[in-house]
Amino acid sequence: MSQIAENILENLQSFLTFRLADEHFAVNVLKVIEILEVPKITKVPRSPDYMLGVINLRGNVLPVIDTRIKFSMEKTEYTVNTCIIVMSIDIDGEELTLGALVDAVDEVLDISAQQIKDSPSIGSQYNPEFIEGVVKVNEEFVMILNLGKVFSADEVQILKDSQNKDEKKKK
């Protein structure tokens, strides 16, 4: 393999793309554990509006968030494409596993660092810290999420607390 080809391969990262309404987002596949159909979700009392509740994932309690609500979008009815992306997020050196409800998963894309542009700060309805960058794919813009910034320390604590409360109930 030529040196140029090796450099290109080293700079490629794989991203899972998904949709919320008409917007396209992506997360690094290294953070994705699996994709689930939407099961029965158990509500957690006094949780934030974006937290749908928890599900049982092979004996573990998994908090599930409604990504639309987290991103200040209108709630919508589930479709056959609605699913939960189970992700591992590193926040301040701590790993948190959670499920993110999304409208649909699209595909896995290999994107080079050179293709990723800084996100425009004007006119974005999303917190600029949430967006790591933007890439254009087939005439569509895909926003690459910085998962560690999507959740604040307080929100992470709420998610952990809900997980711990539900685990204690099982004992």
N, C-alpha and C positions, 0 to 999 in steps of 0.2 A: 504494500500500500504506500502511496506517495506521501510525503510530508504534508502537502496541502490537504489531502483527503483526511489524514490523521488529525490535523488541526480543526477541520470542519467537524469531524465526529466528536472531538473533545468539547467543542463549544455548543453542541446540540443538547437541548433539554427536552424532555417529553412532558406535555401538559394535557390534562383531561379537560375538554371544553364542555360547557353546559349552558343552558338557557334559563333566563328568568324574564318572562314577558318577551319583548323583542330584543333584549340585550344578551350579548354573548360574553361569558366569563371563562377563565381557565385557572386551574390549580395544578401545581407540580404533581406529577403522578407518584412521586416518591412519598407524598403526603396522603395519597388515597389508599385505603385498606381494601374497600370493596364497595359495590353498588347494590342497593337493596330495593325490592319492591316495597311499597308503603304498607307496613303491618299496622296492627292496632297500636295506637299510641296512648299511653297512660298520662293523663294530665298531672301536673305538679302544682299544688295550691300555692298561690302568691308568687308565682314565677313571672319573669318579664314577659311582655306580650309576644316577643319573638320566639320564646321557648314553647314549643308545642307540647313537650313532655318527655317521657322516657320510654324506651323499648327494651325488651329482653333480647340481647344478642348473644346467643349460645351461653346463657347463664350469667352474662355481665349486663349491668345497667348502662344503657347508652342514652345520654341526653340528645334530643333532636331539636334543632332550631328551624324556624321557617325563614329561609334566606330572603324571601321576598319582603317580609316584615322588617328584618334586620336592615335591609337596604332601602327602607321607606317606600316600598312598592305596595300596590293594593293586593290584598289576599285574593286568591282565585280558587276555583273548584279544581280538584284533582282530575287528571286525565290518565289514560293508559301509559303515557310517557312520564308521569310524575314519579320521582324516585328519591331515594336518600343516598347521598354520597357519604360513606363512613370515612372520616379523615383523622389523622393524627396531627395535632398542632403543637408546635413548640412555642410556649409563651413564657418568657423570662426563665428559660432553662428547664421548664417543667412540661412534660408531655401530657396532653389532654386528648382523649378520643371522643369525637362527637359526630353526630349525623346531621347533615345539612339537606333539608328538603329543597329540591330544585324542580323546575318544570320539565326538563328533559336533559339527558346526557347526549352529547353529539358524537365526539370522536376524540382520539388521542392524536395530538400533533407534535411533531419534532420541530422545535423552533430554536434557531441560533440566537445567541446573545445580540448579534448585530441587527436582527429583525425587530427586536423589542425597543420601542421608543418610549420616552418619558410620557407619562400621562398628562394631558392638557389640564391645567388647573382652573381654567375659566369655564363656567357653565356646567361643570360636572355636578350631578345631584348626589354623588357619593363622596364620602370623606376622602380627600386625596391620599391620606395615609393607607387607605384600604387597597389602593391600586399601585402595584409594583411597576407596571408598564402597560403599553398597548401594542398590539401587533395586528397588522392587516392580513386577513385570510379571506381569499375569494370575495373581495370587495366589501367584506364585513370587518368591523373593528372588534377585536376580542380583548377584553380587559383582564390582565393577569393579576390575580389577587395576592396580596400579602396577608396570608392567613393569621400570622402572629399579630397583625395590627387590627384585624377585623373585630377582635374581641379585646376589651379593656381588662385590666386586672380585676376590677370589681365584677365584671360579667363572668370571667373565668371562675371566680370564687362562687358565684351563684350557681353556675353549671356543676361545679364540683360538689357543692352542698346538696344539690338536688340528687346527684348520683349517690352520695353517701347516705342520705336519708332513706332512699329507696332500698339500698343494700342492707341497711340496718333493719328495715321492715321485714326483709326476707329471713333474717336470723331468728 
